[in-house]
Amino acid sequence: MKNRTLLPALALAALLLLSCKHAPQAETIVAEAPFPMPALTVPSFPDRLFTVTDYGAVSGLECAEGDSARASINTEAFRQAISACAAKGGGHVVVPSGEWLCGPIHLMSNVDLHLSEGATLVFLDNPAFYLPAVQTSWEGLECLNYSPLVYAFNCTNIAITGKGCLAPRMDTWRTWFGRPEGHYEALQRLYHLAAKDAPVEQRDMTAVGNEHMRPHLLQLNRCKDVLLEDFSIRESPFWTIHLLLCENATVRGLDVYAHGHNNDGIDLEMTRNVLVEDCLFDQGDDAVVIKSGRNHDAWRLHTPTENVVVRNCTVRNGHSLLGVGSEISGGVNNIYMHHVQCPDSIRRLFFLKTNHRRGGFIRNVTFEDIDANNVLRAFEIDTDVLYQWRDLVPTYDTVYTVIDSIAMRHVHVAYADAAIDLKGDPHQPVGTVVIDDVRVDSIGEFAAQATNVTNLVKNDVFINGQRWEDN
């Protein structure tokens, strides 16, 4: 085992005060948007430091006692540091530079988890470490499941800050990417339980043991006043950052890379008043995703996702730059993405997706000032997206999604297989869609098509050098 010389607690605290930006400053942000966007208050914390080494944490990945023993020691140390910080009224739990093998980290109110520059949290990939199950969700359905690797439930005034990194080991989780035997049976069971409004505590998706429902990397569940700032992420078992039923969140300066199955960058679900800015996403699934729950669960919770601004980001790879849905049953209102660069490859730049089971609504979504290289679709609306659920489970209720007041402006794309592909549902046609000042230099399949859209307004749209006829 490599020994690491640890500075005394007071000396380390002084060093951090001098050399680290560890204390989020109280501030108010007013994000401009084409709708009334509430001012956001960034969390602030007392200037108290709780360094994890003072609670027994040991850095290094080479250890004679074995990975599980080291991870247990550090997980307990993080728990004690976080508890002590919360008990004192809040402050900063500091993870110094080094590699820290650990299990799940559960945040508490008034705690800033500060990852010092050079600090890497290496999460063990043994599923048993993430039990007992906690209240979480799976693709829009509430359940009990393995703890997210970083988790908070019903917390207020919380943050993760600093130049450190969250980097899970992935060997076990990768074997679950292909949805092994038992996973689809578990999906069916959860779907039927939700349709019957079974209490969440009766939906334990770890009870049998072969459900293989991967945990989120970072989930904040029912939290208020959130700051995620400056850290990086390298890989994730499932959705990477998930804000569920949260309010007043600022996400800025993150560097997110995760190229496994279902590795969305950030999912905002039934969450309101959010700013995402100056982030870099490189994903194996959608980059920025707006959701609001699936079917009966979302109708029960009755909480739309609204008042979201995403600006000044770079997305290198992803299935969608901005994906809305398909879990959309609680509704979406007031979403504004602008000034984003996509220098590499995106399958769908702007993608609204739903189906005849969802209900809900998508209203007042604006997507503008985007520059992209290669895409399959620049702008797509698809009202028949069911993925594996199409044949896996029955339709309990047929409820169509209202889609209206959608705008795409000031967008340039170098190449698209198809520029515009809008497919409304004949039972509930899409309302007003505005496409203004959009240029797609080259196409491979077709230029544009729109069906079941009642009011399509297009101005200065040029595809493959030809003007798409203006209204």
Sequence and secondary structure as in RCSB ss.txt:
>XXXX:A:sequence
MKNRTLLPALALAALLLLSCKHAPQAETIVAEAPFPMPALTVPSFPDRLFTVTDYGAVSGLECAEGDSARASINT
EAFRQAISACAAKGGGHVVVPSGEWLCGPIHLMSNVDLHLSEGATLVFLDNPAFYLPAVQTSWEGLECLNYSPLV
YAFNCTNIAITGKGCLAPRMDTWRTWFGRPEGHYEALQRLYHLAAKDAPVEQRDMTAVGNEHMRPHLLQLNRCKD
VLLEDFSIRESPFWTIHLLLCENATVRGLDVYAHGHNNDGIDLEMTRNVLVEDCLFDQGDDAVVIKSGRNHDAWR
LHTPTENVVVRNCTVRNGHSLLGVGSEISGGVNNIYMHHVQCPDSIRRLFFLKTNHRRGGFIRNVTFEDIDANNV
LRAFEIDTDVLYQWRDLVPTYDTVYTVIDSIAMRHVHVAYADAAIDLKGDPHQPVGTVVIDDVRVDSIGEFAAQA
TNVTNLVKNDVFINGQRWEDN
>XXXX:A:secstr
        HHHHHHHHHHH   S   EEE    SS    EEE    S EEEGGGGT    S  TT HHHHHHHHH
HHHHHHHHHHHHTT EEEEE SEEEEE  EE  TTEEEEE TTEEEEE   GGGG S EEEEETTEEEEES  SE
EEES EEEEEESS EE    HHHHHHTT  TTHHHHHHHHHHHHHTT  GGG BTTSSS       SEEEES EE
EEEES EEE  SS SEEEES EEEEEES EEEE STT  SEEEES EEEEEES EEEESS SEEEE B HHHHHH
H   EEEEEEEEEEEEEEEEEEEE SSBTT EEEEEEEEEEEEEEEEEEEEEE  TTT  EEEEEEEEEEEEEEE
EEEEEEES   TTHHHHS  S     EEEEEEEEEEEEEEEEEEEEEE BTTB EEEEEEEEEEEEEEEEEEEEE
ESEEEEEEEEEEETTEE    
